[in-house]
Amino acid sequence: MPITIGRGFLKSEMFSQSAISQRSFFTLLWEKIKDFFCSTRRSAADQYIKELCDVASPPDAQRLFDLFCKLYELSSPSCKEKFHFQHYKDGEYQYTNLCIKDGEDIPLCIVIRQDHYYYDIMNRTVLCVDTQSAHLKRYSDINIKTSTYVCEELCCLFPERLLLSLSGGITFSVDLKNIKETLIAMAEKGNLCDWKEQERKAAISSRI
């Protein structure tokens, strides 16, 4: 059951620990940084954290930047030094790194590139989204973008949907829900690892 996306094959990026729920993401992050805000500002900070942790309807790159800035503005004066902003250019490319550091811990890290962005909560990648289209190998007039979120059942990052752009401004959104459900069913039956190994070998063979 090969699943080809553009020039690549569907693959998973496994977490070192078991998957955690969206609620757990929020709880872990909030418990770690709630003391950065005085009591009168915690309610607003709480709402921003909830929006940031909404992996079902994640914020885009600009909104992520705005949320980070709002959290910085709400933080207590003594905690503002824990918020770090980095923006630099490397040739034609621009990079933006945003993070909250508390000693050796990094509760939140946001990385924004020109072609994609992702963010980590408590050292777990929560979301990664391509922001730049790529041409399909066999159909150069079609561009494709992917949005990749955490799939708790598969314990991996999984593309939830594809956005296809055709010439003339025509766009199609392709939901990958059925594919995900198929893979979840395979995982429950215990044969997903065999399928992944089969696809890995096929991907390697296609590049030889």
N, C-alpha and C positions, 0 to 999 in steps of 0.2 A: 504494500500500500504506500507507494512513494508519494510524498507531498513536496512538490517543488515550488519555491517562491522566488521568482526572478532567476538568478543564477545560483541560488543557494538552496539548501534543503532545510526543512523545519528541524530545529534542534532545541534542546533545553539547556539552561545554565543552572545547575543544581546548587541549592543552598547547602552550606555545611551543617546546618541544623534544620530541624523540621519546620515546615511552614507555619506562619502565625497569621491570625486573622487581621482584618482591617482594624477592628476594635483594639486588638493587641498592639498594633503599630501605634495607634493614638495613645493608648495607656502608657506604653513604654516611654515614648517621647515626652508626653506631658509630665509624667512622674519625674523625669530627669531634669526638666527645665522649668517647672512651675515656680520654683523659688527665685527664678530670675526676674519675676514680675511682682510688683507690690499688689496687695489684696484688691485695690480698687481697679486694677487693670487686668486681672486674671480672667475675667469673663470675656473680654475682647480677645485676649491672647488664646483662650480656649477655643473660640470660634475659628480663628485663623489656623490653629493646629488641626482642627477637625477638617477644614477645607483642604489643607495640605495632605492629610492622610486619606483622603477619599480616593482610593484606587479605582473605584467603579466609575467615577467621573473626574479624572485627575485634572489639575490645573495645567495650563500650557506654560511654556518657558517664561513668558513675560509675567504671567500671574505668579509663578513660583518666585520670581525675583521680587515682585511687589509684596508678597506674603512675608518673605524674609525681611524686607525693609520695615514692614509694619511691626513685626515681632521685635526688631531692633529698637524701633521708636518707643514701643511699650515697655521695654526692659528697664530695670532700675539702673540708675547712673553707675553703680558699682559693678554691674554685670555687662555693661555695653562692650567691654573689652573682650568678652567671650564670643562676640559676633565678628566674623572675619570676612572681608570682601577682597577678592582678587580679580582684576580684569587686565588682560594683557593681549598683545598681538604678536603673532609669529608669522611673519610674511603676510600672506593674504588672509590669514585666519585669525579670528578673535576667540578668546576663551574667557569664561567667567566662572569662577569658583566661589561658592558661598558655603560657609560652614559655621557651626556652633561648637566651640571647644570648651570642655570643662576638665581641666587638668589633662590627663592622658586620654580621656574619653571624647569621642566626637558623636554626640547624639544625632546631629543632622548635618548632612553634606549634600549640596546641590551643585551639579556640574553642568554647565550650559555650553555647548559647542554650536558651530554654525549648522552642522548637519544632524545633530541629535542632542538630547539632554536626558539626564537621569538624576535621581536622587536616592540617597541612602538614609535609612532611619535605623539607628542603633546597629550600624555596620551591615545592614541588609538592604540590598537593592530593591526598592519598592516599585519603581517604574522606570522604563526607558522608552523614549519616543523619538523616532526619526523625524527631523524637521525639514529634510531636503529630499526631493524626489530622486529616484533612480530609474533609468530606462530599462525596460524589459529586454532581455537578450535577443529574442526573436522578433520583437515588435518595437522598433526604435521610436515610434510615434506615441507610445504609451508610457507614462510615468507612473511610478508606484511609490507609495509611502506606507509605512507600517506603524502601528501603535502597540507597544508591548507592555503588558502589565503582569503583576504577580498572579499566578494561577495556584491557589492553595492546594487543590486536589492533586496536582502534578508536582507540586513543590518546585516550581521553576518559573522563569519568565517566559511568557507565551504571547505571540501576536494575536490580539483580540480582533483586529479588523485591518483590512487593506483599503487604501484609497487610490483608485485608478483614475488618472487624468488623461483624457484623449485630446487630440487637436480640436480646436473650435470651442474650447472651454467646457467640454462635457466631462463630468466626473461621476464615478460610481463608487459607492462604499460597499465593500464585500465583508460580510460578517463571517467570522471563522468559528462561530459557536458550535456548528455541527462537527467540525473537525476536532475541536477541543473535547466535546462530549464523547466522541469516538475514542480518543486517546485516554480519557478518564476511564472509560469502560474497559479498555485494554489493560490499564494499570490495575483495576480492581480484579481482573481475571489473572493477573500475574504474568502477562506476556508482552508488556510494553518494552521491557529492557531488550528482549530478543528483537523486536521490531526496530528499536533505535540502533542496535548494532548492525542490523541489515542495512538501514539507511546510511549509516556511517560508512560502511564498505562501498555502497553505491556512490556516495558523494566522492570518496577518494578515487574510485575507478573512473568517474567522469572527468577527473582532472588530470589523469595520467595520459 
